[in-house]
């Protein structure tokens, strides 16, 4: 699965590609709530919330049960925080797609062991 964040006139567009994307993000969101703290870098939860919100908006109508289950978890203020962070990050926006993917991975898993 890959996550692509693109800057547009409307803010950020988050595209999820690959099998199991929605399941992955719903599970990771719950884990991410442990990191939801203004004292941290503020990147993890905003990116997840924006990605999941975008995913929910594109769900098919027969998946409305998932939308209903998820909607209580969305914190809208995170969306503005991540827009500001990524749009002002010259390093992220000028990076290659592979480097952006690695930056995203580092943001999602800040404490992952070094292989």
Backbone as JSON, one array per atom type, in Angstrom:
{
  "sequence": "XXXXXXXXXXXXXXXXXXXXXXXXXXXXXXXXXXXXXXXXXXXXXXXXXXXXXXXXXXXXXXXXXXXXXXXXXXXXXXXXXXXXXXXXXXXXXXXXXXXXXXXXXXXXXXXXXXX",
  "N": [[0.82, -1.17, 0.0], [0.46, 2.25, -0.76], [0.82, 5.7, 0.11], [-0.1, 8.73, -1.15], [0.42, 12.13, -1.07], [-0.7, 15.06, -2.35], [-0.26, 18.45, -3.21], [-2.73, 20.84, -3.87], [-4.94, 23.32, -5.37], [-7.0, 23.2, -3.62], [-6.02, 22.48, -1.21], [-4.77, 19.68, 0.4], [-4.51, 16.59, -1.31], [-5.15, 13.33, -0.62], [-4.19, 10.19, -1.58], [-4.88, 6.79, -1.52], [-3.39, 3.79, -2.29], [-3.52, 0.4, -3.24], [-4.17, -2.88, -1.87], [-6.32, -3.35, 0.92], [-6.13, -0.83, 2.04], [-8.01, 0.86, 3.41], [-8.66, -0.67, 5.69], [-6.13, -0.87, 6.87], [-5.64, 1.84, 7.55], [-7.77, 2.4, 9.27], [-7.22, 0.69, 11.42], [-4.68, 1.63, 12.14], [-5.26, 4.23, 12.87], [-6.46, 4.01, 15.39], [-4.3, 3.14, 16.93], [-2.75, 5.39, 16.55], [-3.92, 7.32, 18.11], [-2.74, 7.22, 20.55], [-0.53, 8.74, 20.21], [-1.45, 11.24, 19.91], [-0.83, 14.22, 20.69], [-0.13, 17.5, 21.56], [2.42, 18.05, 22.35], [4.09, 16.47, 20.91], [5.47, 15.98, 17.58], [3.27, 16.52, 16.04], [2.58, 15.4, 13.6], [1.81, 12.74, 13.07], [-0.99, 11.96, 13.86], [-2.49, 14.02, 12.46], [-1.91, 13.46, 9.7], [-2.93, 10.88, 9.44], [-5.65, 11.27, 10.12], [-6.44, 13.03, 8.07], [-5.97, 11.45, 5.83], [-7.71, 9.31, 6.3], [-10.17, 10.6, 6.47], [-10.4, 11.54, 3.86], [-10.49, 9.09, 2.54], [-12.9, 8.03, 3.55], [-14.71, 9.83, 2.45], [-14.74, 8.97, -0.15], [-15.9, 6.52, -0.17], [-17.91, 3.76, -1.29], [-21.51, 3.67, -1.54], [-22.54, 1.37, -0.35], [-20.85, 0.9, 1.69], [-21.5, 2.36, 3.87], [-21.82, 1.73, 6.53], [-19.26, 1.47, 7.56], [-18.45, 4.11, 7.33], [-20.18, 5.34, 9.15], [-19.34, 4.11, 11.53], [-16.75, 5.08, 11.69], [-16.92, 7.9, 11.74], [-17.1, 9.2, 14.22], [-14.51, 9.31, 15.11], [-13.05, 11.2, 13.78], [-11.06, 14.08, 13.85], [-11.44, 17.24, 13.07], [-9.81, 19.51, 13.27], [-7.26, 18.61, 12.96], [-6.87, 18.35, 10.26], [-6.43, 20.91, 9.22], [-4.02, 21.47, 10.52], [-2.23, 19.6, 9.39], [-2.29, 20.38, 6.73], [-1.11, 22.9, 6.86], [1.42, 22.16, 7.81], [2.54, 20.34, 5.85], [2.26, 21.81, 3.48], [3.94, 23.91, 3.96], [6.35, 22.74, 4.04], [9.18, 22.64, 2.46], [11.08, 20.68, 2.05], [9.57, 18.28, 2.0], [7.77, 18.68, -0.16], [9.5, 19.04, -2.3], [10.76, 16.66, -2.48], [11.52, 13.42, -3.92], [9.07, 11.0, -5.12], [9.64, 8.51, -3.87], [11.21, 9.3, -1.7], [9.34, 10.89, -0.38], [7.55, 8.91, 0.34], [9.11, 7.5, 2.18], [9.43, 9.49, 4.12], [6.8, 9.7, 4.94], [6.44, 7.14, 5.98], [8.23, 7.23, 8.11], [6.95, 9.14, 9.63], [4.56, 7.85, 10.28], [5.44, 5.69, 11.75], [7.19, 6.43, 14.11], [8.77, 5.24, 16.04], [9.84, 2.92, 15.07], [11.94, 0.04, 14.92], [15.36, 0.16, 13.83], [16.34, -1.41, 10.9]],
  "CA": [[0.0, 0.0, 0.0], [1.2, 3.51, -0.77], [0.08, 6.91, 0.43], [0.39, 9.86, -1.92], [-0.16, 13.41, -0.7], [-0.41, 16.05, -3.38], [-0.76, 19.79, -2.93], [-3.55, 21.37, -4.94], [-5.59, 24.58, -5.02], [-7.98, 22.93, -2.57], [-5.33, 22.0, -0.01], [-4.06, 18.44, 0.16], [-5.25, 15.44, -1.79], [-4.52, 12.11, -0.13], [-4.61, 9.03, -2.36], [-4.44, 5.52, -0.97], [-3.33, 2.8, -3.35], [-3.14, -0.92, -2.78], [-5.22, -3.65, -1.19], [-6.39, -3.23, 2.36], [-5.79, 0.51, 2.49], [-8.95, 1.37, 4.41], [-8.47, -1.45, 6.91], [-4.85, -0.45, 7.44], [-5.74, 3.15, 8.17], [-8.68, 2.36, 10.42], [-6.49, 0.08, 12.54], [-3.58, 2.5, 12.56], [-5.81, 5.41, 13.53], [-6.67, 3.71, 16.8], [-2.97, 3.17, 17.52], [-2.21, 6.74, 16.48], [-4.5, 8.16, 19.16], [-1.8, 7.26, 21.67], [0.47, 9.75, 19.89], [-2.16, 12.49, 19.65], [-0.41, 15.1, 21.78], [0.49, 18.71, 21.01], [3.82, 18.08, 22.72], [4.84, 15.73, 19.9], [5.67, 16.77, 16.37], [1.99, 16.87, 15.45], [2.46, 14.93, 12.23], [1.21, 11.41, 12.95], [-2.45, 11.97, 13.84], [-3.06, 14.81, 11.37], [-1.81, 12.76, 8.42], [-3.87, 9.76, 9.44], [-7.01, 11.77, 10.08], [-6.71, 13.57, 6.75], [-6.03, 10.33, 4.89], [-8.93, 8.51, 6.51], [-11.32, 11.43, 6.1], [-10.46, 11.52, 2.4], [-10.93, 7.75, 2.15], [-14.31, 7.9, 3.89], [-15.48, 10.62, 1.48], [-14.8, 8.29, -1.45], [-16.46, 5.17, -0.02], [-19.14, 3.45, -2.01], [-22.67, 3.79, -0.64], [-22.78, 0.13, 0.39], [-19.91, 0.84, 2.8], [-21.88, 3.43, 4.77], [-21.66, 1.27, 7.9], [-17.9, 1.83, 7.95], [-18.44, 5.56, 7.5], [-20.87, 5.64, 10.41], [-18.47, 3.66, 12.63], [-15.54, 5.89, 11.73], [-17.1, 9.35, 11.79], [-16.86, 9.72, 15.55], [-13.07, 9.38, 15.39], [-12.37, 12.24, 13.0], [-10.83, 15.38, 14.49], [-11.28, 18.11, 11.91], [-8.74, 20.49, 13.4], [-6.01, 18.01, 12.5], [-6.75, 18.53, 8.81], [-5.77, 22.21, 9.0], [-2.64, 21.38, 11.0], [-1.38, 18.88, 8.43], [-2.18, 21.21, 5.53], [-0.09, 23.92, 7.12], [2.73, 21.53, 7.98], [3.06, 19.8, 4.6], [2.35, 22.85, 2.45], [5.07, 24.78, 4.26], [7.56, 21.94, 4.12], [9.86, 22.59, 1.17], [11.75, 19.39, 1.94], [8.61, 17.25, 1.6], [7.2, 18.96, -1.48], [10.52, 18.93, -3.35], [11.34, 15.31, -2.45], [11.03, 12.47, -4.92], [7.99, 10.17, -4.56], [10.18, 7.5, -2.95], [11.6, 9.99, -0.47], [8.1, 11.27, 0.29], [7.02, 7.7, 0.95], [9.93, 7.22, 3.36], [9.08, 10.5, 5.12], [5.49, 9.31, 5.47], [6.64, 5.95, 6.8], [8.88, 7.68, 9.36], [5.94, 9.85, 10.42], [3.58, 6.89, 10.78], [6.08, 4.77, 12.69], [8.37, 7.15, 14.6], [9.59, 4.44, 16.95], [10.12, 1.6, 14.51], [13.35, -0.32, 15.07], [16.19, 0.28, 12.63], [16.61, -2.76, 10.38]],
  "C": [[0.87, 1.24, 0.0], [0.25, 4.65, -0.43], [0.7, 8.03, -0.37], [-0.33, 11.12, -1.46], [0.28, 14.44, -1.73], [-1.01, 17.39, -2.98], [-1.56, 20.27, -4.13], [-4.14, 22.7, -4.5], [-6.56, 24.41, -3.86], [-7.33, 22.44, -1.29], [-4.54, 20.75, -0.35], [-5.01, 17.38, -0.38], [-4.48, 14.2, -1.36], [-5.07, 10.94, -0.93], [-4.03, 7.77, -1.72], [-4.48, 4.49, -2.09], [-2.88, 1.47, -2.78], [-4.28, -1.58, -2.02], [-5.17, -3.4, 0.31], [-6.1, -1.84, 2.9], [-6.7, 1.0, 3.6], [-8.77, 0.64, 5.74], [-7.19, -1.04, 7.62], [-5.0, 0.87, 8.18], [-6.69, 3.16, 9.35], [-7.99, 1.76, 11.64], [-5.4, 1.0, 13.06], [-4.08, 3.74, 13.26], [-5.96, 5.17, 15.03], [-5.33, 3.73, 17.53], [-2.44, 4.59, 17.58], [-2.75, 7.64, 17.58], [-3.58, 8.23, 20.38], [-0.74, 8.34, 21.46], [-0.15, 11.13, 19.72], [-1.91, 13.47, 20.8], [0.29, 16.31, 21.16], [1.98, 18.81, 21.34], [4.69, 17.31, 21.75], [4.93, 16.56, 18.63], [4.38, 17.1, 15.63], [1.77, 16.35, 14.05], [1.64, 13.65, 12.12], [-0.32, 11.47, 12.83], [-3.03, 12.82, 12.72], [-3.03, 14.09, 10.02], [-2.81, 11.61, 8.36], [-5.3, 10.26, 9.34], [-7.36, 12.31, 8.7], [-6.85, 12.44, 5.73], [-7.32, 9.55, 5.06], [-10.16, 9.32, 6.14], [-11.5, 11.41, 4.59], [-10.96, 10.16, 1.91], [-12.42, 7.59, 2.39], [-15.17, 8.65, 2.88], [-15.62, 9.9, 0.15], [-15.37, 6.87, -1.34], [-17.7, 4.99, -0.88], [-20.3, 3.47, -1.02], [-22.91, 2.53, 0.17], [-21.79, -0.05, 1.54], [-20.24, 1.9, 3.86], [-21.76, 3.02, 6.24], [-20.27, 1.61, 8.42], [-17.82, 3.33, 8.19], [-19.07, 5.96, 8.82], [-19.99, 5.28, 11.6], [-17.3, 4.59, 12.8], [-15.78, 7.34, 12.12], [-16.84, 9.95, 13.17], [-15.4, 9.91, 15.89], [-12.39, 10.57, 14.74], [-12.25, 13.53, 13.8], [-10.49, 16.37, 13.39], [-10.1, 19.08, 12.04], [-7.4, 19.93, 12.94], [-5.79, 18.27, 11.01], [-6.04, 19.85, 8.51], [-4.32, 22.16, 9.43], [-1.75, 20.68, 9.97], [-1.25, 19.65, 7.12], [-1.08, 22.25, 5.71], [1.3, 23.3, 7.15], [3.32, 21.08, 6.64], [3.21, 20.89, 3.55], [3.52, 23.79, 2.7], [6.39, 24.03, 4.31], [8.19, 21.81, 2.74], [10.56, 21.24, 0.97], [10.79, 18.31, 1.44], [8.15, 17.46, 0.16], [8.22, 18.81, -2.6], [11.15, 17.53, -3.4], [10.77, 14.45, -3.56], [9.9, 11.64, -4.3], [8.5, 9.11, -3.59], [10.6, 8.12, -1.63], [10.37, 10.44, 0.32], [7.5, 10.07, 1.0], [7.8, 7.34, 2.22], [9.64, 8.22, 4.48], [7.74, 10.15, 5.78], [5.63, 8.12, 6.4], [7.27, 6.32, 8.15], [7.88, 8.41, 10.26], [4.94, 8.88, 11.04], [4.17, 5.99, 11.86], [7.34, 5.41, 13.26], [9.29, 6.31, 15.48], [9.94, 3.07, 16.4], [11.61, 1.28, 14.65], [14.1, -0.18, 13.74], [16.58, -1.12, 12.17], [18.09, -2.96, 10.16]]
}
